[in-house]
Amino acid sequence: MIVLLFAGAIAYAPAQWLNQRDVRIPRTKDGKPNLSAPAPHTSNGKPDLSGIWETDRTPRPEMERMFPFLGGFDVPGDDPLTFNKYLFNIMSDFKPEDDPIRPEFVPLMRQRSRNQKDTPTTLCLPLGIPQVHALPEPYKIVQTPGLTLMIYEGEPTRQIFTDGRKHASDPDPSWLGYSVGNWEKDTLVVDTVGFNDRTWLDAFGHPHSESLHVVERFHRRDFGHMDLQVTFEDLKVYTKPVTVNYTQTLLPDTDLLEYVCTENERSRAHLPNP
């Protein structure tokens, strides 16, 4: 199933503004970025999450054990065995028989595996949350008082309101939902609701409903490393909440470039029909 979806699962490639020296980055005596330096803080004493971040890849031996068939799948410039396991299967930490998906939604997931032309990426649609965290591409956090922005190279920009507002009682369903954040000590807790049901949780095609509720916990443990815990709950589709953990690394001296999925896109016509 994952092989059928892989052609559409990785439509993005990192594209950074390289070698743009950032004077705010602490450096070692030889001038290299010191990613182990203390995390920066804003004027109100909270950690400043601003920067260009990328989710760490799953160790290759673990990927080879979980997805051995990916070793023969060649994508120019990319090696799928160097990606994050949750990009392919958000339930990677479960045995297949313990997947908490409700039985009535299994046919939908299987149908998605048979029709690769309808994957969100082949249609140039947003991947959504939490799948966006597993992409092998950078994203930018811009933290300001009352509002934190997450800017992706191939996704809509996310707004996380930290001005004390609550969720709307009846939000209009959207691709990335509606996010409010608050600080628990040195961790930014982002609570998101109001999703549409058109995104997939992973390349396997795990579905979700408009009842999806996602809580993310961002903890910058030093200058160049961040822990991210993501818990999603959708009791219409899954029997219990699921938590996954990512680590992310700062990409110093670089910046994002724009990426437009439909620009010169010619792949979808060559994908086989179901």
N, C-alpha and C positions, 0 to 999 in steps of 0.2 A: 504493500500500500504506500509506504513512504517513498519508494522509487517512483511510482506514478506521479506523486505530488511534488517531487523535488525540483523538477524543471520550473515550476511556478513558485516554489517556496523561497528561492534565493534570486530575487530580481534586483537586489541592491548590491552595489559595490562601493567600498569606502572611497571617498573623494575629498581629500583635505587640502587646505591651503598650507602647504608644507613650509617648515623653516621660517615661520614668523615668530621671532623671539619675543617672549612675553616677559617684561621686566618685573612682573609681580610674582614670578615663580622663584622660590628659593633654590639655590644652586650649591653644588659642592665646589671644592677648590679648583677642580678642573673645568668648571663651567657647566657641568651636566645638571639637569633638573634633579632636585633632591625630593623624590616622591615620598620619602619617609619622614620628612619634616612635619612639624605639628600642623594640624588643620587650621585654616584661616577662620576668623570670626568676624561677624558684622558688628556695627556699632552698638547693637542691643545685646551683644554677648553670645548670640547663637552662631553655630557653625555656618560658614558661607559655602554652599554647595556649588557655586558657580564654576563653570569650566566645561571642557570637552571631555566626555566620558564614553567608554566603550565597555560592554559586558565581556568578561573573561570567557575564554573558550573552555569547554570541558576537556580534561586531559585525554589525549589521544588513545591510550590503552582502554579507558572506560568507553570511549566512543566505539572502538573496534569490537569490544565485547558486546555492547548493546545493539549496534547496527553494523554487523560485519559486511553486509552487502553493499554498504556505501563505499567500500574501498575500491570498487570497480567503477564507480560513477564519476566521470570526468567532466568538470566544468572549467573551462579555461580561466585561469587566474584564481580559482577557488578550489579548496579541498574540503569537502563536506565533513570529513573526519576531524577537522579543526574547529568546527562550529560548536555552539552550545546545545546540549542535548534537549533542552526544553523547546528549542525551535522546532524540532521534529515531533517530540512527544511530551506534552506538558505533564503527563502521568508517568514519566520515566522512573520515578521512585517507587512505583507500584508494580507488583507482579501483574501480568495481563489479566488474570482472573480476579484481581482485587481492584481493578479500575472502578471508581465509584460512579461511572455513568449509569443512568437508569436504563433498563433494558429497552424501553420503547424508543430511545434515541440512538441505539446502536445501528439500526438500518440507515439512518441519515448519515452517520459517520462513514459507513461502508459505501453508500451511494456517492459521497464526495470523493472517495478514493478511486472510483471508477470514471469520474468525469473531471479530468485535470484542466479542461478549458474553463471551468467555472471556479477555480481557486481565486481568492481575492487578488493575489499578485498578478495572475495572468489577465485579470480584468482591470489591473491598475487601480485597485481599491485599497483603502487603508487596511493595515493588518490589525490594528487595535491593541488593546491591553488585555492580557499581559504579554502577548506574543512579541510586541515591539521590543521588549526588554531583551529578548534572546537573539535579536538580529546581530550579524557581524558587521555593524556599521556604527559610527559615532553619533552622539547626540549632544546637544548643548543645553546646559542649565544656566538660566539668567535669573538670579535671585534679587528681588527688590522688596522693600517694605510693603506688605500687603498682597504681593503677587509674585509667584515664581513661574517662569516660562520654561517649557521643555521643547526645544527646537530639534526636529528630526530632519534628516536629509531627504527622506522619501515619504514622510507622514505629515498630517496637519500639525500645526503648532498647538501644544497643550497649554492651557491656562489653569494654574492651581492657585486658588484664592486663599490667602492666609490673613485676611482682614477681619476674621471673626464671623463671617456670614455662614448660614446654614444651607443645606440643600433645599432646592425648591420642592414643593410638595408633589408636583406633577411635571417633571422635566420632559421636554420634547426629546425622544430618543436620538442619540447622536453616535458617531463613530468612536469617539474617545471618551464619551460620557462627560459628566460634570464633576469637577474635583475641588474639594476644600481641604486645606491642610492646617495642622497645628503642631506645635513642638511638644514632645515629651522628653524633657531634659535635652540631650544633644541629638535627638532623632526626629526628623521630619516625618510625620504620619499623614499620608494622603489618602483620603476617603473618596471613592468615586462611584457614582451611580448614574442612571439615566442612559445606559447604552442601548443602541439598536441591537438586533440579533443577527446582523449580517457578517460580522467578523468571525474568524475561527480562532480557537485557542492555540492551535499548533498546525503543523503541516499534515498531521494525521487526520485533521478535520474534526477534532473534538468541538462540538457545538456549544452554544449557550443561548439563553433567552434574554429578554429585556429585563429580567429580574437580576441579572448579574451584578454583584457587588464586589468591588475590589478594594483592598486596603494594602497600601505600600508603605514600607518603613525604610527611609533612607538615612543611613548613618555613615558620615564621613569620618573614618577612624584615624586618618592622618592626611597629609596633603594630597597624596596621589592614589588613595585607595578608599573605596566605599563599599559597604555591605548593603544589600537590598533584599528585604524579605517581602514577598508578595503572597497575600492570602486572597483567594477568590471563592465566593460562595454563590451558588445558584441552585437552590433546592428544587427548582422545577426540573432540572436536568441532571443534577448530581445528588448523591445521597448524603454528602457531607462537604464541609469546606475543605479546600486543598491549599497547602502552603508550599511554596518553592523558594529557594534561596539562590541569589546571584551574588557574585562579587564583580566590581567594576573598577577599572583603572583609568586614571587621568591621562589624556593624550596632550602632552605639553607642546608649546611652540607650533601650534597648528590652528586651523579653523575650518568651518564647514564650507562646502560648496553646494549650490543648489542641484537638485536631482528631480527630473520630471519623468515619470514612468512612461508616459505615452510619446515622449519625444523620440522619433525614429524607431518606434517599437515595431518589430516585424516577426516576433517569435510565435505569437498565438496561432497564426494561420497554419503553422507547421506542426502543432500538437495534434495527436490522433484523436478522433472522435471516440466517445464512450462505446 
